[in-house]
Amino acid sequence: MIATLTRQQTHQVEQTHTTPDHVPLVYVAAPYTQPDPVQNTHEVIKIADALLDAGFTPLIPHLTLAWHLVSPKPYSAWLAYDQNLLARCDALLRVPGDSHGATEECTFADEMGIPVVRPRSADPADCVAALASHFSN
């Protein structure tokens, strides 16, 4: 069972498999399209802030929202782009919530041998705790 950390504790997470030379790059896979891309992006940024504060480097595919507003691309193009980013990551954090794209990203991560870390909730502290547990093993 993964313990839930408070916001203050997220700053105190011990980084056993990280060094100044290697800070884990974590792909954040979470709902994007439904119910609202802007709100979902807002929520993922809160998670990413907590991950950054805890010593991880979060990769947020949701930030292509701004790019898409300026230069729209088909959904399939964004999924291919995301897979290229994911292939370079140390882990995928699968934030709970219904998402066809995040499910496909998990399948791709499994195929590539990239660990998929599943927190018990979308609460930023739970996301940090799940990654801290993964990287301390």
Solvent accessible surface area in square Angstrom, and as a share of the most:
residue,aa,sasa,rsa
1,M,222,0.99
2,I,53,0.27
3,A,74,0.57
4,T,68,0.40
5,L,36,0.18
6,T,81,0.47
7,R,134,0.49
8,Q,129,0.58
9,Q,74,0.33
10,T,1,0.00
11,H,104,0.46
12,Q,122,0.54
13,V,24,0.14
14,E,130,0.58
15,Q,50,0.22
16,T,63,0.37
17,H,103,0.46
18,T,21,0.12
19,T,75,0.44
20,P,137,0.86
21,D,141,0.73
22,H,87,0.39
23,V,65,0.37
24,P,0,0.00
25,L,47,0.23
26,V,0,0.00
27,Y,0,0.00
28,V,0,0.00
29,A,0,0.00
30,A,7,0.05
31,P,22,0.14
32,Y,68,0.26
33,T,70,0.41
34,Q,127,0.57
35,P,119,0.75
36,D,60,0.31
37,P,39,0.24
38,V,93,0.54
39,Q,84,0.37
40,N,16,0.08
41,T,9,0.05
42,H,97,0.43
43,E,70,0.31
44,V,4,0.02
45,I,68,0.35
46,K,90,0.38
47,I,4,0.02
48,A,5,0.04
49,D,69,0.36
50,A,0,0.00
51,L,0,0.00
52,L,110,0.55
53,D,64,0.33
54,A,7,0.05
55,G,29,0.28
56,F,2,0.01
57,T,58,0.34
58,P,23,0.15
59,L,31,0.15
60,I,31,0.16
61,P,12,0.07
62,H,5,0.02
63,L,93,0.46
64,T,22,0.13
65,L,31,0.15
66,A,65,0.51
67,W,109,0.38
68,H,62,0.28
69,L,133,0.66
70,V,131,0.75
71,S,42,0.27
72,P,97,0.61
73,K,67,0.28
74,P,92,0.58
75,Y,115,0.44
76,S,77,0.50
77,A,38,0.30
78,W,30,0.11
79,L,29,0.15
80,A,53,0.41
81,Y,77,0.29
82,D,14,0.07
83,Q,59,0.26
84,N,90,0.46
85,L,47,0.23
86,L,0,0.00
87,A,41,0.32
88,R,171,0.62
89,C,11,0.07
90,D,46,0.24
91,A,0,0.00
92,L,0,0.00
93,L,0,0.00
94,R,22,0.08
95,V,4,0.03
96,P,54,0.34
97,G,39,0.37
98,D,140,0.73
99,S,17,0.11
100,H,127,0.57
101,G,11,0.11
102,A,2,0.02
103,T,73,0.43
104,E,61,0.27
105,E,12,0.05
106,C,8,0.05
107,T,70,0.41
108,F,36,0.15
109,A,0,0.00
110,D,93,0.48
111,E,130,0.58
112,M,102,0.46
113,G,65,0.63
114,I,18,0.09
115,P,54,0.34
116,V,36,0.21
117,V,12,0.07
118,R,147,0.54
119,P,7,0.05
120,R,121,0.44
121,S,38,0.24
122,A,49,0.38
123,D,68,0.35
124,P,36,0.23
125,A,12,0.09
126,D,9,0.05
127,C,0,0.00
128,V,0,0.00
129,A,7,0.06
130,A,3,0.02
131,L,0,0.00
132,A,16,0.12
133,S,45,0.29
134,H,59,0.26
135,F,25,0.10
136,S,54,0.35
137,N,138,0.71
